[in-house]
Amino acid sequence: MTALGSRADFGIILNQDLPEQEIPELLRHSTFLSAKENTAFIRLFEDKEILIDFLNAVLRRNGEDIITEVEHMNRDLAVIYPSDDIVGVDVHAKTKKGEYIDVEMQKFGHTHFKDRVVLYGTIMAAEAHREELLSLKKRRQELSLKERYRMPKIYSIWICENATDGNKDYRDTWGIYRKSDLGNKDALPVSDVLNYIFIKLPKLEAAKDVPEREREWMDFINNCGSRDEIPSNAQGAIRDAYERLRIRRTPKEILERQTLTMTTQYDIDCYIDDAISEGFEKGLEKGLEQGLEKGLEQGLEQGLEKGRAEGKDEARTEAVIKALKRGKLTLEEIAEDNDVSIDRVREIQKNLQGK
C-alpha cells in the first residue's frame, strides 16, 4: 500500500473512553476498527508483542525457531513512482536472528500485482543487505569477500482479501527453484533468501490443516471490525489485539485517518483494474466463439465501462457522506453538486442515521 502522508503516532492507547461526539460518525456504531484497513493494520502491529505472536503463527515457528524479539524498521521503500506518493510497506521488522519481514494487507487486486510483490521483495532484500553491511562496518569488522554478498533471509507476507494471482488455495508460498526440478515434489529452493507467503482470507473457513493459532489470527483480521465484543476464546496477544483496535480507546486523529482512507483513489483504481480484467476474460471467452478481435474489444470496453462506473459511484457516495456530515448544504444541493438523485442522497442519509 502507499503510505498515508504525514506519519502519526499509531501506538498511543487512551486510558479512558473517547467521548462519543469525537468519534467519526462512520465508526460511532462499531466496537473495533477493521484490521483490513491500512491505518488499523499498521496500528495493530506497532505493538511488538502482538507482532511477535502473529509472526510466529504465520511463519509456523515453534521450539528453538520461535521469534522472541523484533525491531521495527523504516517502512518507506526506495521505489520511484510517477507521483508524489511515498511508497511504504505496511509492516517492516527485523528479528533478533537477523531476518527481515514485510507484512502487507492487500484488499484489492490490480494489474501486475505479481510484479509488485516481486518488486517489494527484491527492494527489501537490497535494503536489508545494505543494513547488514553498514552494521559490519560499525562493529569495525573486516568486510571480506565471504561477508560481502551474504544475504539475510527475507519474508514477504501478503494477506489478501480480493487480490488474485498470489495463490489458488488459502495459502501458498513462492521461492526460487530450478526449472529442471519442476514436477519433483521434494524439490528444495535454490536459495532460501527470498520467501513469499500468500494468505487468501476468503478461503480460510474451508481450508484444512491450518495450525490453530494461525487460524485464530486470520479470523481476527478477517472479522474483528464486524464484532461487538471480544470472543470468549480469544487469548493472549489476540485479546490484546482486540483491545488495541477498540475504537473508544483510539485517539481521534487515528480514527479520522481511518475514515479518510477507507475508500481512496487507490481503491477506486483497483475497482477499475479488476473490472477491466474481468471484462477482458469474458471478452476472450466470447471471442473464441464469435471472433477473437471483436470479443477482446467488447470485453475491454465493457470492463472499462463497469470499472469506471463502480469507481465513480463509490467516489460519489463518499462525497455525499462527507457533505451530509458537514451539514452545510440542503439535500437538494448535495444531490446537484454530486450528480446523484435526491432519492440516493436520502438513502445514504438514512443509512448513516441508522448506524
C-alpha positions as CSV (number, residue, x, y, z in Angstrom):
1,M,0.0,0.0,0.0
2,T,1.1,3.6,-0.4
3,A,1.9,5.4,2.7
4,L,-0.7,7.7,4.3
5,G,1.2,11.0,4.1
6,S,2.5,12.5,7.3
7,R,3.3,10.0,10.0
8,A,1.1,9.7,13.0
9,D,1.8,8.1,16.4
10,F,-0.1,4.8,15.9
11,G,0.9,3.4,19.2
12,I,-1.0,5.6,21.7
13,I,-3.8,3.9,23.6
14,L,-6.2,6.2,25.6
15,N,-6.6,5.3,29.2
16,Q,-10.3,6.3,29.1
17,D,-13.1,6.2,26.6
18,L,-13.1,8.8,23.9
19,P,-16.3,11.0,24.1
20,E,-18.8,9.8,21.5
21,Q,-19.0,13.2,19.8
22,E,-15.3,12.9,19.0
23,I,-15.7,9.6,17.2
24,P,-16.3,10.0,13.5
25,E,-19.9,9.1,12.6
26,L,-18.9,6.3,10.3
27,L,-17.3,4.5,13.2
28,R,-19.6,5.5,16.0
29,H,-21.6,2.3,16.0
30,S,-18.7,-0.1,15.7
31,T,-16.7,-1.5,18.6
32,F,-13.4,-2.3,16.9
33,L,-11.5,-0.9,13.9
34,S,-11.3,-3.2,10.9
35,A,-7.8,-4.7,10.7
36,K,-8.2,-4.9,6.9
37,E,-7.9,-1.1,6.7
38,N,-4.4,0.3,6.3
39,T,-4.5,2.6,9.3
40,A,-5.7,-0.1,11.7
41,F,-3.4,-2.7,10.3
42,I,-0.3,-0.5,10.9
43,R,-1.6,0.4,14.4
44,L,-2.1,-3.2,15.3
45,F,1.4,-4.3,14.7
46,E,3.1,-1.3,16.2
47,D,2.9,-3.4,19.4
48,K,5.9,-5.7,19.3
49,E,4.4,-8.4,21.5
50,I,1.4,-8.6,19.2
51,L,3.6,-8.7,16.1
52,I,5.8,-11.4,17.6
53,D,2.8,-13.7,18.3
54,F,1.4,-13.0,14.9
55,L,4.7,-13.8,13.1
56,N,5.3,-17.0,15.0
57,A,1.8,-18.1,14.0
58,V,2.0,-17.2,10.3
59,L,5.6,-18.4,9.9
60,R,4.7,-21.5,11.8
61,R,7.6,-21.3,14.2
62,N,8.0,-23.4,17.3
63,G,10.7,-24.7,19.6
64,E,14.1,-23.1,19.0
65,D,12.9,-21.4,15.9
66,I,10.4,-19.1,17.5
67,I,10.8,-15.3,17.2
68,T,11.5,-13.7,20.6
69,E,12.4,-10.2,19.7
70,V,11.7,-7.8,16.8
71,E,12.8,-4.3,15.8
72,H,10.6,-2.0,13.7
73,M,12.4,-0.8,10.6
74,N,11.7,2.2,8.3
75,R,8.5,1.4,6.3
76,D,9.4,3.7,3.4
77,L,10.8,1.9,0.3
78,A,13.2,3.4,-2.2
79,V,10.7,2.9,-5.1
80,I,10.4,5.6,-7.8
81,Y,6.8,6.3,-8.8
82,P,5.5,8.9,-11.3
83,S,3.7,10.6,-8.4
84,D,4.4,12.4,-5.2
85,D,3.2,9.4,-3.0
86,I,5.6,7.9,-0.6
87,V,5.6,4.2,-1.1
88,G,5.8,2.2,2.0
89,V,5.2,-1.3,3.3
90,D,2.6,-1.9,6.0
91,V,4.9,-3.6,8.5
92,H,8.7,-3.8,8.2
93,A,10.5,-5.6,11.0
94,K,13.8,-7.3,11.8
95,T,14.1,-10.3,14.1
96,K,16.8,-10.9,16.7
97,K,18.2,-13.6,14.3
98,G,18.6,-11.1,11.6
99,E,15.6,-12.0,9.4
100,Y,13.8,-9.1,7.7
101,I,10.0,-9.3,7.4
102,D,7.4,-7.4,5.4
103,V,3.7,-7.9,6.1
104,E,1.1,-6.5,3.7
105,M,-2.7,-6.2,3.9
106,Q,-4.0,-6.2,0.3
107,K,-7.7,-5.7,-0.2
108,F,-7.9,-5.5,-3.9
109,G,-6.1,-7.0,-6.9
110,H,-4.7,-5.0,-9.8
111,T,-2.7,-5.4,-13.0
112,H,0.9,-6.5,-12.4
113,F,0.2,-7.5,-8.8
114,K,2.7,-10.3,-9.1
115,D,5.3,-7.8,-10.4
116,R,4.6,-5.5,-7.4
117,V,5.1,-8.4,-5.0
118,V,8.5,-9.3,-6.5
119,L,9.5,-5.6,-6.6
120,Y,8.8,-5.1,-2.9
121,G,10.7,-8.3,-2.0
122,T,13.8,-7.5,-4.0
123,I,14.0,-3.9,-2.8
124,M,13.6,-5.2,0.8
125,A,16.4,-7.7,0.1
126,A,18.7,-4.9,-1.2
127,E,18.0,-2.6,1.7
128,A,18.4,-5.5,4.2
129,H,21.8,-6.3,2.6
130,R,22.8,-2.7,2.9
131,E,21.8,-2.6,6.6
132,E,23.9,-5.7,7.3
133,L,27.0,-4.2,5.6
134,L,26.6,-1.0,7.5
135,S,26.3,-2.9,10.7
136,L,29.6,-4.8,10.0
137,K,31.4,-1.5,9.4
138,K,30.0,0.0,12.6
139,R,31.3,-3.0,14.5
140,R,34.7,-2.5,12.7
141,Q,34.6,-6.0,11.3
142,E,36.6,-6.7,8.2
143,L,34.4,-6.7,5.1
144,S,35.7,-9.9,3.5
145,L,34.5,-11.4,0.3
146,K,32.8,-14.0,2.4
147,E,30.6,-11.4,4.1
148,R,30.2,-9.0,1.2
149,Y,27.5,-11.0,-0.6
150,R,25.9,-12.8,2.3
151,M,22.2,-12.1,2.3
152,P,19.8,-12.1,5.3
153,K,16.6,-14.0,5.0
154,I,13.6,-12.0,3.7
155,Y,10.0,-12.9,4.3
156,S,7.3,-11.1,2.4
157,I,3.9,-11.9,3.7
158,W,0.8,-10.9,1.8
159,I,-2.6,-11.2,3.4
160,C,-5.2,-10.8,0.6
161,E,-8.9,-10.3,0.6
162,N,-9.8,-10.0,-3.1
163,A,-6.3,-9.8,-4.6
164,T,-5.6,-12.6,-7.1
165,D,-2.6,-14.4,-8.7
166,G,-0.8,-15.0,-5.5
167,N,-2.3,-18.3,-4.7
168,K,-5.1,-20.7,-5.7
169,D,-5.9,-22.0,-2.2
170,Y,-5.9,-20.5,1.3
171,R,-2.1,-20.4,1.5
172,D,0.8,-20.6,-0.9
173,T,4.5,-19.8,-1.0
174,W,6.9,-18.7,-3.6
175,G,10.6,-19.4,-3.8
176,I,13.4,-19.7,-6.3
177,Y,13.5,-23.1,-7.9
178,R,15.3,-24.7,-10.8
179,K,13.2,-25.4,-13.9
180,S,14.7,-28.8,-14.0
181,D,13.2,-29.6,-10.6
182,L,9.6,-28.9,-11.8
183,G,7.4,-31.8,-11.0
184,N,9.6,-33.0,-8.2
185,K,7.5,-32.8,-5.0
186,D,10.6,-33.0,-2.9
187,A,12.4,-30.1,-4.7
188,L,14.1,-27.6,-2.5
189,P,14.6,-23.9,-3.3
190,V,17.9,-23.0,-4.9
191,S,18.1,-20.1,-2.4
192,D,16.2,-19.5,0.8
193,V,16.9,-15.8,0.9
194,L,13.6,-14.6,-0.6
195,N,10.4,-16.2,0.7
196,Y,7.0,-15.1,-0.3
197,I,3.9,-16.2,1.7
198,F,0.3,-15.6,0.4
199,I,-2.8,-16.0,2.5
200,K,-6.3,-15.5,1.0
201,L,-8.8,-14.7,3.7
202,P,-12.0,-15.7,1.9
203,K,-10.7,-19.3,1.7
204,L,-9.8,-19.6,5.4
205,E,-13.0,-21.2,6.5
206,A,-12.8,-24.1,4.1
207,A,-9.1,-24.6,4.5
208,K,-7.7,-27.8,6.1
209,D,-4.6,-28.4,8.1
210,V,-4.2,-24.8,9.2
211,P,-2.5,-24.5,12.6
212,E,-4.9,-23.3,15.3
213,R,-3.0,-20.1,16.2
214,E,-2.7,-19.1,12.5
215,R,-6.4,-19.7,12.0
216,E,-7.2,-17.6,15.1
217,W,-5.1,-14.7,13.8
218,M,-6.6,-14.8,10.3
219,D,-10.1,-15.0,11.8
220,F,-9.3,-11.9,13.9
221,I,-8.0,-9.9,10.8
222,N,-11.0,-11.0,8.7
223,N,-13.7,-10.4,11.3
224,C,-12.7,-8.1,14.2
225,G,-14.2,-5.0,12.5
226,S,-17.7,-6.5,12.5
227,R,-17.7,-7.9,16.0
228,D,-19.3,-6.2,19.0
229,E,-17.3,-7.9,21.7
230,I,-14.1,-9.9,22.2
231,P,-14.8,-13.7,21.6
232,S,-14.5,-15.8,24.7
233,N,-11.8,-18.0,23.2
234,A,-9.5,-15.1,22.3
235,Q,-6.4,-15.4,24.4
236,G,-3.1,-13.7,24.9
237,A,-1.9,-11.4,22.1
238,I,-5.1,-11.8,20.2
239,R,-7.1,-10.5,23.1
240,D,-4.6,-7.6,23.3
241,A,-5.1,-7.0,19.6
242,Y,-8.9,-6.5,20.1
243,E,-8.2,-4.0,22.8
244,R,-5.6,-2.2,20.6
245,L,-8.2,-1.7,17.9
246,R,-11.1,-0.8,20.3
247,I,-12.5,2.4,18.8
248,R,-13.2,4.2,22.1
249,R,-9.6,3.8,23.2
250,T,-8.1,5.1,20.0
251,P,-7.0,8.7,19.6
252,K,-9.4,10.9,17.5
253,E,-6.6,11.6,14.9
254,I,-6.2,7.9,14.2
255,L,-10.0,7.4,13.8
256,E,-10.2,10.3,11.4
257,R,-7.3,8.9,9.4
258,Q,-9.1,5.5,9.2
259,T,-12.3,7.0,7.9
260,L,-10.5,9.1,5.3
261,T,-8.6,6.1,3.9
262,M,-11.5,3.6,3.9
263,T,-12.1,4.4,0.2
264,T,-9.2,6.1,-1.6
265,Q,-8.3,6.8,-5.2
266,Y,-6.1,3.8,-5.0
267,D,-9.1,1.6,-4.1
268,I,-11.1,3.1,-7.0
269,D,-8.3,2.5,-9.4
270,C,-8.2,-1.2,-8.2
271,Y,-12.0,-1.4,-8.8
272,I,-11.4,-0.3,-12.4
273,D,-8.5,-2.6,-12.8
274,D,-10.4,-5.6,-11.6
275,A,-13.3,-4.8,-13.8
276,I,-11.1,-4.4,-16.9
277,S,-9.5,-7.8,-16.1
278,E,-13.0,-9.4,-15.7
279,G,-14.2,-7.8,-18.9
280,F,-11.0,-8.9,-20.7
281,E,-11.6,-12.5,-19.6
282,K,-15.2,-12.5,-20.6
283,G,-14.4,-10.9,-23.9
284,L,-11.7,-13.6,-24.5
285,E,-14.2,-16.4,-23.9
286,K,-16.8,-14.8,-26.2
287,G,-14.1,-14.0,-28.7
288,L,-13.3,-17.7,-29.1
289,E,-16.9,-18.2,-30.3
290,Q,-17.5,-15.0,-32.2
291,G,-14.1,-13.9,-33.3
292,L,-11.1,-13.1,-31.1
293,E,-10.6,-9.5,-32.1
294,K,-14.3,-8.4,-31.7
295,G,-14.6,-10.3,-28.4
296,L,-11.5,-8.7,-26.9
297,E,-12.6,-5.3,-27.9
298,Q,-16.0,-5.7,-26.5
299,G,-14.7,-7.2,-23.3
300,L,-12.2,-4.4,-22.7
301,E,-15.0,-1.9,-23.4
302,Q,-17.4,-3.5,-21.0
303,G,-14.7,-3.8,-18.4
304,L,-13.7,-0.2,-18.6
305,E,-17.3,0.9,-18.5
306,K,-18.1,-1.2,-15.5
307,G,-14.9,-0.2,-13.7
308,R,-15.4,3.5,-14.2
309,A,-19.0,3.3,-13.2
310,E,-18.2,1.4,-9.9
311,G,-15.3,3.8,-9.2
312,K,-17.5,6.9,-9.8
313,D,-20.4,5.5,-7.8
314,E,-18.0,4.8,-4.8
315,A,-16.5,8.2,-5.1
316,R,-19.9,10.0,-5.3
317,T,-21.1,8.1,-2.3
318,E,-18.1,9.1,-0.2
319,A,-18.6,12.7,-1.3
320,V,-22.3,12.7,-0.3
321,I,-21.4,11.2,3.1
322,K,-18.8,14.0,3.7
323,A,-21.3,16.6,2.6
324,L,-24.0,15.2,4.9
325,K,-21.6,15.1,7.8
326,R,-20.7,18.8,7.3
327,G,-24.4,19.7,7.4
328,K,-23.9,22.9,5.5
329,L,-25.9,22.1,2.3
330,T,-29.5,21.1,1.7
331,L,-30.2,17.6,0.4
332,E,-31.1,19.1,-3.0
333,E,-27.8,21.0,-3.1
334,I,-25.8,17.9,-2.3
335,A,-27.6,15.9,-5.0
336,E,-27.0,18.6,-7.6
337,D,-23.3,19.1,-6.6
338,N,-22.5,15.4,-6.8
339,D,-24.7,14.5,-9.8
340,V,-26.8,12.0,-7.9
341,S,-30.6,11.7,-7.4
342,I,-32.3,13.2,-4.3
343,D,-33.5,9.7,-3.5
344,R,-30.0,8.4,-3.4
345,V,-29.0,11.2,-1.0
346,R,-31.9,10.4,1.2
347,E,-31.0,6.7,1.1
348,I,-27.3,7.5,2.2
349,Q,-28.6,9.8,4.9
350,K,-31.0,7.1,6.2
351,N,-28.1,4.6,6.3
352,L,-25.9,7.0,8.3
353,Q,-28.7,7.7,10.8
354,G,-29.4,4.0,11.2
355,K,-25.8,3.1,12.2
